[in-house]
Amino acid sequence: IMVKMGYEMRVIKLPDTILHLDKVLMTLEPKRVLFCKDLISEKDIAGFESIGISCGENATANIICLGDKEFIVNRTNDLVTNLLKSTGYTVHTLELTEFAKGMGGPNCLIMPIERRA
């Protein structure tokens, strides 16, 4: 059904320690992704422009895309905040330490909806 709707399905093998894909891969724009280069290969995301980060400690790909190159990032995720800002994106930081203690992140706080250009 997803293929009929124009979506391409890909399987990305992750370690058992990764509960949700959004911790290691997030869409920045329709054809651009932020990903943890330690866990996801360039082959897995072929066809997309990519920004790779080394995940660990506070650095994850778990962010909220607000659209129009604007994002919400956990205040402790300095690596991603600085990288996105240097790439021309607008970044809003929020204090989400308590959510992070429970292995949650910004994207865990929303219900994604499909955006149309």
PDB file as gemmi writes it, atoms N, CA and C in Angstrom:
CRYST1    1.000    1.000    1.000  90.00  90.00  90.00 P 1                      
ATOM      1  N   ILE A   1       0.831  -1.196   0.000  1.00  0.00           N  
ATOM      2  CA  ILE A   1       0.000   0.000   0.000  1.00  0.00           C  
ATOM      3  C   ILE A   1       0.874   1.258   0.000  1.00  0.00           C  
ATOM      4  N   MET A   2       1.938   1.265   0.795  1.00  0.00           N  
ATOM      5  CA  MET A   2       2.787   2.452   0.883  1.00  0.00           C  
ATOM      6  C   MET A   2       3.438   2.776  -0.461  1.00  0.00           C  
ATOM      7  N   VAL A   3       3.828   1.750  -1.204  1.00  0.00           N  
ATOM      8  CA  VAL A   3       4.444   1.959  -2.513  1.00  0.00           C  
ATOM      9  C   VAL A   3       3.436   2.623  -3.448  1.00  0.00           C  
ATOM     10  N   LYS A   4       2.181   2.194  -3.393  1.00  0.00           N  
ATOM     11  CA  LYS A   4       1.135   2.788  -4.224  1.00  0.00           C  
ATOM     12  C   LYS A   4       0.917   4.261  -3.890  1.00  0.00           C  
ATOM     13  N   MET A   5       1.233   4.648  -2.664  1.00  0.00           N  
ATOM     14  CA  MET A   5       1.088   6.035  -2.223  1.00  0.00           C  
ATOM     15  C   MET A   5       2.332   6.864  -2.562  1.00  0.00           C  
ATOM     16  N   GLY A   6       3.343   6.230  -3.201  1.00  0.00           N  
ATOM     17  CA  GLY A   6       4.533   6.948  -3.613  1.00  0.00           C  
ATOM     18  C   GLY A   6       5.690   6.882  -2.631  1.00  0.00           C  
ATOM     19  N   TYR A   7       5.567   6.033  -1.616  1.00  0.00           N  
ATOM     20  CA  TYR A   7       6.638   5.892  -0.633  1.00  0.00           C  
ATOM     21  C   TYR A   7       7.549   4.729  -0.985  1.00  0.00           C  
ATOM     22  N   GLU A   8       8.823   4.881  -0.685  1.00  0.00           N  
ATOM     23  CA  GLU A   8       9.788   3.799  -0.864  1.00  0.00           C  
ATOM     24  C   GLU A   8      10.089   3.214   0.508  1.00  0.00           C  
ATOM     25  N   MET A   9      10.067   1.910   0.616  1.00  0.00           N  
ATOM     26  CA  MET A   9      10.336   1.242   1.891  1.00  0.00           C  
ATOM     27  C   MET A   9      11.793   0.815   1.943  1.00  0.00           C  
ATOM     28  N   ARG A  10      12.451   1.101   3.071  1.00  0.00           N  
ATOM     29  CA  ARG A  10      13.834   0.672   3.300  1.00  0.00           C  
ATOM     30  C   ARG A  10      13.917   0.050   4.688  1.00  0.00           C  
ATOM     31  N   VAL A  11      14.733  -0.969   4.800  1.00  0.00           N  
ATOM     32  CA  VAL A  11      14.968  -1.612   6.092  1.00  0.00           C  
ATOM     33  C   VAL A  11      16.369  -1.223   6.542  1.00  0.00           C  
ATOM     34  N   ILE A  12      16.447  -0.667   7.742  1.00  0.00           N  
ATOM     35  CA  ILE A  12      17.734  -0.274   8.311  1.00  0.00           C  
ATOM     36  C   ILE A  12      17.935  -1.069   9.594  1.00  0.00           C  
ATOM     37  N   LYS A  13      18.962  -1.875   9.604  1.00  0.00           N  
ATOM     38  CA  LYS A  13      19.274  -2.714  10.766  1.00  0.00           C  
ATOM     39  C   LYS A  13      19.938  -1.860  11.840  1.00  0.00           C  
ATOM     40  N   LEU A  14      19.378  -1.872  13.039  1.00  0.00           N  
ATOM     41  CA  LEU A  14      19.915  -1.114  14.158  1.00  0.00           C  
ATOM     42  C   LEU A  14      20.173  -2.028  15.345  1.00  0.00           C  
ATOM     43  N   PRO A  15      21.088  -1.618  16.231  1.00  0.00           N  
ATOM     44  CA  PRO A  15      21.332  -2.427  17.429  1.00  0.00           C  
ATOM     45  C   PRO A  15      20.083  -2.496  18.308  1.00  0.00           C  
ATOM     46  N   ASP A  16      19.981  -3.530  19.108  1.00  0.00           N  
ATOM     47  CA  ASP A  16      18.835  -3.692  20.008  1.00  0.00           C  
ATOM     48  C   ASP A  16      18.710  -2.552  21.015  1.00  0.00           C  
ATOM     49  N   THR A  17      19.782  -1.806  21.233  1.00  0.00           N  
ATOM     50  CA  THR A  17      19.756  -0.698  22.194  1.00  0.00           C  
ATOM     51  C   THR A  17      19.018   0.520  21.660  1.00  0.00           C  
ATOM     52  N   ILE A  18      18.722   0.549  20.368  1.00  0.00           N  
ATOM     53  CA  ILE A  18      17.996   1.671  19.760  1.00  0.00           C  
ATOM     54  C   ILE A  18      16.529   1.286  19.656  1.00  0.00           C  
ATOM     55  N   LEU A  19      15.705   1.952  20.464  1.00  0.00           N  
ATOM     56  CA  LEU A  19      14.278   1.634  20.491  1.00  0.00           C  
ATOM     57  C   LEU A  19      13.527   2.285  19.326  1.00  0.00           C  
ATOM     58  N   HIS A  20      13.866   3.536  19.014  1.00  0.00           N  
ATOM     59  CA  HIS A  20      13.153   4.264  17.973  1.00  0.00           C  
ATOM     60  C   HIS A  20      14.114   4.791  16.915  1.00  0.00           C  
ATOM     61  N   LEU A  21      13.688   4.745  15.682  1.00  0.00           N  
ATOM     62  CA  LEU A  21      14.492   5.216  14.562  1.00  0.00           C  
ATOM     63  C   LEU A  21      14.810   6.707  14.675  1.00  0.00           C  
ATOM     64  N   ASP A  22      13.903   7.497  15.264  1.00  0.00           N  
ATOM     65  CA  ASP A  22      14.125   8.942  15.314  1.00  0.00           C  
ATOM     66  C   ASP A  22      15.325   9.356  16.159  1.00  0.00           C  
ATOM     67  N   LYS A  23      15.866   8.442  16.929  1.00  0.00           N  
ATOM     68  CA  LYS A  23      17.082   8.755  17.691  1.00  0.00           C  
ATOM     69  C   LYS A  23      18.300   8.820  16.768  1.00  0.00           C  
ATOM     70  N   VAL A  24      18.260   8.096  15.659  1.00  0.00           N  
ATOM     71  CA  VAL A  24      19.419   7.994  14.773  1.00  0.00           C  
ATOM     72  C   VAL A  24      19.186   8.507  13.347  1.00  0.00           C  
ATOM     73  N   LEU A  25      17.957   8.891  13.005  1.00  0.00           N  
ATOM     74  CA  LEU A  25      17.664   9.366  11.651  1.00  0.00           C  
ATOM     75  C   LEU A  25      16.458  10.294  11.697  1.00  0.00           C  
ATOM     76  N   MET A  26      16.605  11.482  11.094  1.00  0.00           N  
ATOM     77  CA  MET A  26      15.492  12.427  11.066  1.00  0.00           C  
ATOM     78  C   MET A  26      15.513  13.187   9.747  1.00  0.00           C  
ATOM     79  N   THR A  27      14.354  13.421   9.196  1.00  0.00           N  
ATOM     80  CA  THR A  27      14.225  14.191   7.970  1.00  0.00           C  
ATOM     81  C   THR A  27      14.357  15.679   8.280  1.00  0.00           C  
ATOM     82  N   LEU A  28      15.232  16.356   7.557  1.00  0.00           N  
ATOM     83  CA  LEU A  28      15.398  17.808   7.691  1.00  0.00           C  
ATOM     84  C   LEU A  28      14.587  18.544   6.634  1.00  0.00           C  
ATOM     85  N   GLU A  29      14.586  17.980   5.447  1.00  0.00           N  
ATOM     86  CA  GLU A  29      13.859  18.510   4.297  1.00  0.00           C  
ATOM     87  C   GLU A  29      13.426  17.300   3.483  1.00  0.00           C  
ATOM     88  N   PRO A  30      12.578  17.470   2.477  1.00  0.00           N  
ATOM     89  CA  PRO A  30      12.119  16.307   1.728  1.00  0.00           C  
ATOM     90  C   PRO A  30      13.235  15.388   1.213  1.00  0.00           C  
ATOM     91  N   LYS A  31      14.380  15.928   0.864  1.00  0.00           N  
ATOM     92  CA  LYS A  31      15.469  15.097   0.340  1.00  0.00           C  
ATOM     93  C   LYS A  31      16.761  15.245   1.147  1.00  0.00           C  
ATOM     94  N   ARG A  32      16.642  15.636   2.415  1.00  0.00           N  
ATOM     95  CA  ARG A  32      17.836  15.806   3.269  1.00  0.00           C  
ATOM     96  C   ARG A  32      17.568  15.226   4.646  1.00  0.00           C  
ATOM     97  N   VAL A  33      18.535  14.458   5.148  1.00  0.00           N  
ATOM     98  CA  VAL A  33      18.373  13.819   6.449  1.00  0.00           C  
ATOM     99  C   VAL A  33      19.563  14.092   7.368  1.00  0.00           C  
ATOM    100  N   LEU A  34      19.283  14.021   8.660  1.00  0.00           N  
ATOM    101  CA  LEU A  34      20.293  14.048   9.716  1.00  0.00           C  
ATOM    102  C   LEU A  34      20.392  12.614  10.212  1.00  0.00           C  
ATOM    103  N   PHE A  35      21.606  12.074  10.308  1.00  0.00           N  
ATOM    104  CA  PHE A  35      21.718  10.673  10.709  1.00  0.00           C  
ATOM    105  C   PHE A  35      22.966  10.422  11.543  1.00  0.00           C  
ATOM    106  N   CYS A  36      22.923   9.370  12.340  1.00  0.00           N  
ATOM    107  CA  CYS A  36      24.064   8.936  13.152  1.00  0.00           C  
ATOM    108  C   CYS A  36      24.940   8.053  12.281  1.00  0.00           C  
ATOM    109  N   LYS A  37      26.082   8.596  11.893  1.00  0.00           N  
ATOM    110  CA  LYS A  37      26.944   7.888  10.950  1.00  0.00           C  
ATOM    111  C   LYS A  37      27.599   6.660  11.556  1.00  0.00           C  
ATOM    112  N   ASP A  38      27.554   6.521  12.874  1.00  0.00           N  
ATOM    113  CA  ASP A  38      28.096   5.331  13.532  1.00  0.00           C  
ATOM    114  C   ASP A  38      27.157   4.134  13.386  1.00  0.00           C  
ATOM    115  N   LEU A  39      25.880   4.405  13.119  1.00  0.00           N  
ATOM    116  CA  LEU A  39      24.873   3.336  13.106  1.00  0.00           C  
ATOM    117  C   LEU A  39      24.174   3.148  11.767  1.00  0.00           C  
ATOM    118  N   ILE A  40      24.197   4.148  10.935  1.00  0.00           N  
ATOM    119  CA  ILE A  40      23.515   4.086   9.645  1.00  0.00           C  
ATOM    120  C   ILE A  40      24.533   4.374   8.557  1.00  0.00           C  
ATOM    121  N   SER A  41      24.526   3.562   7.523  1.00  0.00           N  
ATOM    122  CA  SER A  41      25.498   3.743   6.443  1.00  0.00           C  
ATOM    123  C   SER A  41      24.947   4.685   5.375  1.00  0.00           C  
ATOM    124  N   GLU A  42      25.857   5.253   4.607  1.00  0.00           N  
ATOM    125  CA  GLU A  42      25.466   6.099   3.475  1.00  0.00           C  
ATOM    126  C   GLU A  42      24.605   5.305   2.494  1.00  0.00           C  
ATOM    127  N   LYS A  43      24.863   4.011   2.384  1.00  0.00           N  
ATOM    128  CA  LYS A  43      24.088   3.149   1.487  1.00  0.00           C  
ATOM    129  C   LYS A  43      22.612   3.112   1.914  1.00  0.00           C  
ATOM    130  N   ASP A  44      22.381   3.105   3.240  1.00  0.00           N  
ATOM    131  CA  ASP A  44      21.008   3.068   3.758  1.00  0.00           C  
ATOM    132  C   ASP A  44      20.203   4.296   3.353  1.00  0.00           C  
ATOM    133  N   ILE A  45      20.888   5.417   3.173  1.00  0.00           N  
ATOM    134  CA  ILE A  45      20.179   6.660   2.868  1.00  0.00           C  
ATOM    135  C   ILE A  45      20.532   7.200   1.482  1.00  0.00           C  
ATOM    136  N   ALA A  46      20.943   6.302   0.607  1.00  0.00           N  
ATOM    137  CA  ALA A  46      21.287   6.690  -0.767  1.00  0.00           C  
ATOM    138  C   ALA A  46      20.124   7.441  -1.401  1.00  0.00           C  
ATOM    139  N   GLY A  47      20.454   8.496  -2.121  1.00  0.00           N  
ATOM    140  CA  GLY A  47      19.437   9.302  -2.774  1.00  0.00           C  
ATOM    141  C   GLY A  47      19.037  10.527  -1.969  1.00  0.00           C  
ATOM    142  N   PHE A  48      19.524  10.632  -0.756  1.00  0.00           N  
ATOM    143  CA  PHE A  48      19.249  11.780   0.096  1.00  0.00           C  
ATOM    144  C   PHE A  48      20.532  12.564   0.335  1.00  0.00           C  
ATOM    145  N   GLU A  49      20.432  13.887   0.403  1.00  0.00           N  
ATOM    146  CA  GLU A  49      21.544  14.665   0.939  1.00  0.00           C  
ATOM    147  C   GLU A  49      21.582  14.319   2.417  1.00  0.00           C  
ATOM    148  N   SER A  50      22.764  14.317   3.006  1.00  0.00           N  
ATOM    149  CA  SER A  50      22.819  13.896   4.399  1.00  0.00           C  
ATOM    150  C   SER A  50      23.791  14.719   5.219  1.00  0.00           C  
ATOM    151  N   ILE A  51      23.466  14.840   6.492  1.00  0.00           N  
ATOM    152  CA  ILE A  51      24.343  15.438   7.477  1.00  0.00           C  
ATOM    153  C   ILE A  51      24.568  14.364   8.526  1.00  0.00           C  
ATOM    154  N   GLY A  52      25.803  13.878   8.609  1.00  0.00           N  
ATOM    155  CA  GLY A  52      26.122  12.809   9.552  1.00  0.00           C  
ATOM    156  C   GLY A  52      26.689  13.355  10.844  1.00  0.00           C  
ATOM    157  N   ILE A  53      26.277  12.747  11.949  1.00  0.00           N  
ATOM    158  CA  ILE A  53      26.790  13.116  13.261  1.00  0.00           C  
ATOM    159  C   ILE A  53      27.258  11.865  13.990  1.00  0.00           C  
ATOM    160  N   SER A  54      28.142  12.047  14.937  1.00  0.00           N  
ATOM    161  CA  SER A  54      28.536  10.955  15.830  1.00  0.00           C  
ATOM    162  C   SER A  54      27.606  11.010  17.028  1.00  0.00           C  
ATOM    163  N   CYS A  55      26.785  10.000  17.193  1.00  0.00           N  
ATOM    164  CA  CYS A  55      25.805   9.985  18.278  1.00  0.00           C  
ATOM    165  C   CYS A  55      26.432   9.455  19.563  1.00  0.00           C  
ATOM    166  N   GLY A  56      25.878   9.874  20.647  1.00  0.00           N  
ATOM    167  CA  GLY A  56      26.321   9.443  21.952  1.00  0.00           C  
ATOM    168  C   GLY A  56      26.121  10.573  22.941  1.00  0.00           C  
ATOM    169  N   GLU A  57      26.111  10.222  24.233  1.00  0.00           N  
ATOM    170  CA  GLU A  57      25.853  11.225  25.269  1.00  0.00           C  
ATOM    171  C   GLU A  57      24.592  11.992  24.920  1.00  0.00           C  
ATOM    172  N   ASN A  58      24.719  13.276  24.632  1.00  0.00           N  
ATOM    173  CA  ASN A  58      23.557  14.112  24.331  1.00  0.00           C  
ATOM    174  C   ASN A  58      23.289  14.282  22.849  1.00  0.00           C  
ATOM    175  N   ALA A  59      24.163  13.782  22.004  1.00  0.00           N  
ATOM    176  CA  ALA A  59      24.016  13.968  20.561  1.00  0.00           C  
ATOM    177  C   ALA A  59      23.148  12.866  19.956  1.00  0.00           C  
ATOM    178  N   THR A  60      21.982  13.254  19.454  1.00  0.00           N  
ATOM    179  CA  THR A  60      21.101  12.330  18.754  1.00  0.00           C  
ATOM    180  C   THR A  60      20.449  13.075  17.584  1.00  0.00           C  
ATOM    181  N   ALA A  61      19.797  12.333  16.726  1.00  0.00           N  
ATOM    182  CA  ALA A  61      19.065  12.929  15.609  1.00  0.00           C  
ATOM    183  C   ALA A  61      17.625  13.242  15.998  1.00  0.00           C  
ATOM    184  N   ASN A  62      17.252  13.018  17.242  1.00  0.00           N  
ATOM    185  CA  ASN A  62      15.887  13.222  17.706  1.00  0.00           C  
ATOM    186  C   ASN A  62      15.611  14.713  17.873  1.00  0.00           C  
ATOM    187  N   ILE A  63      14.996  15.298  16.856  1.00  0.00           N  
ATOM    188  CA  ILE A  63      14.653  16.717  16.836  1.00  0.00           C  
ATOM    189  C   ILE A  63      13.243  16.861  16.278  1.00  0.00           C  
ATOM    190  N   ILE A  64      12.683  18.045  16.372  1.00  0.00           N  
ATOM    191  CA  ILE A  64      11.362  18.308  15.793  1.00  0.00           C  
ATOM    192  C   ILE A  64      11.536  19.263  14.617  1.00  0.00           C  
ATOM    193  N   CYS A  65      11.025  18.871  13.473  1.00  0.00           N  
ATOM    194  CA  CYS A  65      11.031  19.730  12.293  1.00  0.00           C  
ATOM    195  C   CYS A  65       9.748  20.561  12.293  1.00  0.00           C  
ATOM    196  N   LEU A  66       9.910  21.872  12.329  1.00  0.00           N  
ATOM    197  CA  LEU A  66       8.759  22.770  12.296  1.00  0.00           C  
ATOM    198  C   LEU A  66       8.405  23.203  10.883  1.00  0.00           C  
ATOM    199  N   GLY A  67       9.269  22.843   9.927  1.00  0.00           N  
ATOM    200  CA  GLY A  67       9.079  23.273   8.544  1.00  0.00           C  
ATOM    201  C   GLY A  67       9.883  24.524   8.279  1.00  0.00           C  
ATOM    202  N   ASP A  68      10.040  24.886   7.023  1.00  0.00           N  
ATOM    203  CA  ASP A  68      10.773  26.082   6.619  1.00  0.00           C  
ATOM    204  C   ASP A  68      12.140  26.185   7.289  1.00  0.00           C  
ATOM    205  N   LYS A  69      12.864  25.057   7.334  1.00  0.00           N  
ATOM    206  CA  LYS A  69      14.232  25.006   7.859  1.00  0.00           C  
ATOM    207  C   LYS A  69      14.322  25.465   9.316  1.00  0.00           C  
ATOM    208  N   GLU A  70      13.322  25.090  10.105  1.00  0.00           N  
ATOM    209  CA  GLU A  70      13.250  25.498  11.507  1.00  0.00           C  
ATOM    210  C   GLU A  70      13.024  24.254  12.375  1.00  0.00           C  
ATOM    211  N   PHE A  71      13.797  24.157  13.469  1.00  0.00           N  
ATOM    212  CA  PHE A  71      13.780  22.942  14.281  1.00  0.00           C  
ATOM    213  C   PHE A  71      13.772  23.244  15.768  1.00  0.00           C  
ATOM    214  N   ILE A  72      13.272  22.285  16.531  1.00  0.00           N  
ATOM    215  CA  ILE A  72      13.391  22.294  17.982  1.00  0.00           C  
ATOM    216  C   ILE A  72      14.375  21.193  18.343  1.00  0.00           C  
ATOM    217  N   VAL A  73      15.360  21.545  19.175  1.00  0.00           N  
ATOM    218  CA  VAL A  73      16.408  20.612  19.579  1.00  0.00           C  
ATOM    219  C   VAL A  73      16.541  20.681  21.098  1.00  0.00           C  
ATOM    220  N   ASN A  74      16.794  19.540  21.724  1.00  0.00           N  
ATOM    221  CA  ASN A  74      17.044  19.510  23.162  1.00  0.00           C  
ATOM    222  C   ASN A  74      18.232  20.422  23.472  1.00  0.00           C  
ATOM    223  N   ARG A  75      18.115  21.242  24.493  1.00  0.00           N  
ATOM    224  CA  ARG A  75      19.151  22.221  24.834  1.00  0.00           C  
ATOM    225  C   ARG A  75      20.525  21.591  25.048  1.00  0.00           C  
ATOM    226  N   THR A  76      20.574  20.344  25.480  1.00  0.00           N  
ATOM    227  CA  THR A  76      21.860  19.688  25.738  1.00  0.00           C  
ATOM    228  C   THR A  76      22.493  19.101  24.479  1.00  0.00           C  
ATOM    229  N   ASN A  77      21.784  19.125  23.355  1.00  0.00           N  
ATOM    230  CA  ASN A  77      22.270  18.539  22.103  1.00  0.00           C  
ATOM    231  C   ASN A  77      23.062  19.588  21.312  1.00  0.00           C  
ATOM    232  N   ASP A  78      24.177  20.046  21.911  1.00  0.00           N  
ATOM    233  CA  ASP A  78      24.982  21.120  21.320  1.00  0.00           C  
ATOM    234  C   ASP A  78      25.515  20.775  19.937  1.00  0.00           C  
ATOM    235  N   LEU A  79      25.945  19.545  19.750  1.00  0.00           N  
ATOM    236  CA  LEU A  79      26.506  19.143  18.455  1.00  0.00           C  
ATOM    237  C   LEU A  79      25.515  19.412  17.329  1.00  0.00           C  
ATOM    238  N   VAL A  80      24.296  18.952  17.495  1.00  0.00           N  
ATOM    239  CA  VAL A  80      23.282  19.113  16.448  1.00  0.00           C  
ATOM    240  C   VAL A  80      22.845  20.574  16.329  1.00  0.00           C  
ATOM    241  N   THR A  81      22.680  21.245  17.463  1.00  0.00           N  
ATOM    242  CA  THR A  81      22.301  22.660  17.437  1.00  0.00           C  
ATOM    243  C   THR A  81      23.309  23.469  16.629  1.00  0.00           C  
ATOM    244  N   ASN A  82      24.581  23.328  16.945  1.00  0.00           N  
ATOM    245  CA  ASN A  82      25.625  24.085  16.254  1.00  0.00           C  
ATOM    246  C   ASN A  82      25.734  23.704  14.779  1.00  0.00           C  
ATOM    247  N   LEU A  83      25.623  22.413  14.495  1.00  0.00           N  
ATOM    248  CA  LEU A  83      25.707  21.948  13.111  1.00  0.00           C  
ATOM    249  C   LEU A  83      24.560  22.491  12.268  1.00  0.00           C  
ATOM    250  N   LEU A  84      23.352  22.416  12.792  1.00  0.00           N  
ATOM    251  CA  LEU A  84      22.199  22.916  12.040  1.00  0.00           C  
ATOM    252  C   LEU A  84      22.290  24.428  11.832  1.00  0.00           C  
ATOM    253  N   LYS A  85      22.681  25.160  12.873  1.00  0.00           N  
ATOM    254  CA  LYS A  85      22.820  26.614  12.742  1.00  0.00           C  
ATOM    255  C   LYS A  85      23.872  26.963  11.694  1.00  0.00           C  
ATOM    256  N   SER A  86      24.998  26.237  11.694  1.00  0.00           N  
ATOM    257  CA  SER A  86      26.062  26.533  10.735  1.00  0.00           C  
ATOM    258  C   SER A  86      25.674  26.164   9.307  1.00  0.00           C  
ATOM    259  N   THR A  87      24.638  25.348   9.164  1.00  0.00           N  
ATOM    260  CA  THR A  87      24.166  24.933   7.846  1.00  0.00           C  
ATOM    261  C   THR A  87      23.030  25.830   7.360  1.00  0.00           C  
ATOM    262  N   GLY A  88      22.675  26.844   8.160  1.00  0.00           N  
ATOM    263  CA  GLY A  88      21.655  27.796   7.742  1.00  0.00           C  
ATOM    264  C   GLY A  88      20.261  27.545   8.276  1.00  0.00           C  
ATOM    265  N   TYR A  89      20.118  26.610   9.178  1.00  0.00           N  
ATOM    266  CA  TYR A  89      18.811  26.328   9.767  1.00  0.00           C  
ATOM    267  C   TYR A  89      18.583  27.200  11.000  1.00  0.00           C  
ATOM    268  N   THR A  90      17.320  27.425  11.323  1.00  0.00           N  
ATOM    269  CA  THR A  90      16.946  28.109  12.553  1.00  0.00           C  
ATOM    270  C   THR A  90      16.677  27.049  13.603  1.00  0.00           C  
ATOM    271  N   VAL A  91      17.284  27.207  14.776  1.00  0.00           N  
ATOM    272  CA  VAL A  91      17.157  26.212  15.841  1.00  0.00           C  
ATOM    273  C   VAL A  91      16.624  26.870  17.106  1.00  0.00           C  
ATOM    274  N   HIS A  92      15.601  26.249  17.681  1.00  0.00           N  
ATOM    275  CA  HIS A  92      15.055  26.657  18.969  1.00  0.00           C  
ATOM    276  C   HIS A  92      15.412  25.544  19.949  1.00  0.00           C  
ATOM    277  N   THR A  93      16.032  25.890  21.057  1.00  0.00           N  
ATOM    278  CA  THR A  93      16.377  24.866  22.036  1.00  0.00           C  
ATOM    279  C   THR A  93      15.384  24.899  23.189  1.00  0.00           C  
ATOM    280  N   LEU A  94      15.075  23.715  23.691  1.00  0.00           N  
ATOM    281  CA  LEU A  94      14.188  23.565  24.841  1.00  0.00           C  
ATOM    282  C   LEU A  94      14.881  22.701  25.887  1.00  0.00           C  
ATOM    283  N   GLU A  95      14.601  22.952  27.136  1.00  0.00           N  
ATOM    284  CA  GLU A  95      15.132  22.140  28.222  1.00  0.00           C  
ATOM    285  C   GLU A  95      14.283  20.874  28.330  1.00  0.00           C  
ATOM    286  N   LEU A  96      14.846  19.762  27.898  1.00  0.00           N  
ATOM    287  CA  LEU A  96      14.117  18.485  27.874  1.00  0.00           C  
ATOM    288  C   LEU A  96      14.853  17.399  28.656  1.00  0.00           C  
ATOM    289  N   THR A  97      15.651  17.803  29.628  1.00  0.00           N  
ATOM    290  CA  THR A  97      16.463  16.865  30.394  1.00  0.00           C  
ATOM    291  C   THR A  97      15.624  15.762  31.033  1.00  0.00           C  
ATOM    292  N   GLU A  98      14.487  16.114  31.591  1.00  0.00           N  
ATOM    293  CA  GLU A  98      13.644  15.112  32.258  1.00  0.00           C  
ATOM    294  C   GLU A  98      13.126  14.075  31.272  1.00  0.00           C  
ATOM    295  N   PHE A  99      12.786  14.486  30.066  1.00  0.00           N  
ATOM    296  CA  PHE A  99      12.350  13.527  29.045  1.00  0.00           C  
ATOM    297  C   PHE A  99      13.507  12.625  28.633  1.00  0.00           C  
ATOM    298  N   ALA A 100      14.702  13.213  28.524  1.00  0.00           N  
ATOM    299  CA  ALA A 100      15.889  12.441  28.124  1.00  0.00           C  
ATOM    300  C   ALA A 100      16.219  11.369  29.155  1.00  0.00           C  
ATOM    301  N   LYS A 101      15.959  11.635  30.419  1.00  0.00           N  
ATOM    302  CA  LYS A 101      16.206  10.632  31.476  1.00  0.00           C  
ATOM    303  C   LYS A 101      15.391   9.370  31.230  1.00  0.00           C  
ATOM    304  N   GLY A 102      14.229   9.533  30.641  1.00  0.00           N  
ATOM    305  CA  GLY A 102      13.365   8.394  30.323  1.00  0.00           C  
ATOM    306  C   GLY A 102      13.567   7.890  28.910  1.00  0.00           C  
ATOM    307  N   MET A 103      14.714   8.258  28.297  1.00  0.00           N  
ATOM    308  CA  MET A 103      15.065   7.863  26.926  1.00  0.00           C  
ATOM    309  C   MET A 103      14.177   8.521  25.890  1.00  0.00           C  
ATOM    310  N   GLY A 104      13.538   9.639  26.236  1.00  0.00           N  
ATOM    311  CA  GLY A 104      12.711  10.377  25.292  1.00  0.00           C  
ATOM    312  C   GLY A 104      13.450  11.565  24.721  1.00  0.00           C  
ATOM    313  N   GLY A 105      12.886  12.153  23.712  1.00  0.00           N  
ATOM    314  CA  GLY A 105      13.481  13.326  23.080  1.00  0.00           C  
ATOM    315  C   GLY A 105      12.398  14.199  22.506  1.00  0.00           C  
ATOM    316  N   PRO A 106      12.784  15.258  21.812  1.00  0.00           N  
ATOM    317  CA  PRO A 106      11.799  16.197  21.276  1.00  0.00           C  
ATOM    318  C   PRO A 106      10.721  15.545  20.421  1.00  0.00           C  
ATOM    319  N   ASN A 107      11.100  14.659  19.541  1.00  0.00           N  
ATOM    320  CA  ASN A 107      10.122  14.054  18.636  1.00  0.00           C  
ATOM    321  C   ASN A 107       9.119  13.173  19.384  1.00  0.00           C  
ATOM    322  N   CYS A 108       9.476  12.725  20.575  1.00  0.00           N  
ATOM    323  CA  CYS A 108       8.569  11.906  21.379  1.00  0.00           C  
ATOM    324  C   CYS A 108       7.394  12.731  21.916  1.00  0.00           C  
ATOM    325  N   LEU A 109       7.501  14.042  21.851  1.00  0.00           N  
ATOM    326  CA  LEU A 109       6.489  14.915  22.426  1.00  0.00           C  
ATOM    327  C   LEU A 109       5.404  15.331  21.438  1.00  0.00           C  
ATOM    328  N   ILE A 110       5.484  14.858  20.210  1.00  0.00           N  
ATOM    329  CA  ILE A 110       4.525  15.309  19.201  1.00  0.00           C  
ATOM    330  C   ILE A 110       3.889  14.131  18.466  1.00  0.00           C  
ATOM    331  N   MET A 111       2.826  14.427  17.790  1.00  0.00           N  
ATOM    332  CA  MET A 111       2.223  13.466  16.875  1.00  0.00           C  
ATOM    333  C   MET A 111       2.488  14.002  15.478  1.00  0.00           C  
ATOM    334  N   PRO A 112       3.393  13.352  14.723  1.00  0.00           N  
ATOM    335  CA  PRO A 112       3.731  13.861  13.390  1.00  0.00           C  
ATOM    336  C   PRO A 112       2.518  13.913  12.463  1.00  0.00           C  
ATOM    337  N   ILE A 113       2.513  14.918  11.630  1.00  0.00           N  
ATOM    338  CA  ILE A 113       1.494  15.025  10.592  1.00  0.00           C  
ATOM    339  C   ILE A 113       2.209  15.203   9.261  1.00  0.00           C  
ATOM    340  N   GLU A 114       1.578  14.849   8.201  1.00  0.00           N  
ATOM    341  CA  GLU A 114       2.178  15.004   6.879  1.00  0.00           C  
ATOM    342  C   GLU A 114       2.041  16.463   6.466  1.00  0.00           C  
ATOM    343  N   ARG A 115       3.164  17.019   6.009  1.00  0.00           N  
ATOM    344  CA  ARG A 115       3.164  18.404   5.525  1.00  0.00           C  
ATOM    345  C   ARG A 115       3.177  18.386   4.009  1.00  0.00           C  
ATOM    346  N   ARG A 116       2.432  19.245   3.412  1.00  0.00           N  
ATOM    347  CA  ARG A 116       2.417  19.369   1.953  1.00  0.00           C  
ATOM    348  C   ARG A 116       2.988  20.721   1.579  1.00  0.00           C  
ATOM    349  N   ALA A 117       3.837  20.725   0.567  1.00  0.00           N  
ATOM    350  CA  ALA A 117       4.471  21.982   0.138  1.00  0.00           C  
ATOM    351  C   ALA A 117       3.484  22.866  -0.586  1.00  0.00           C  
TER     352      ALA A 117                                                      
END                                                                             
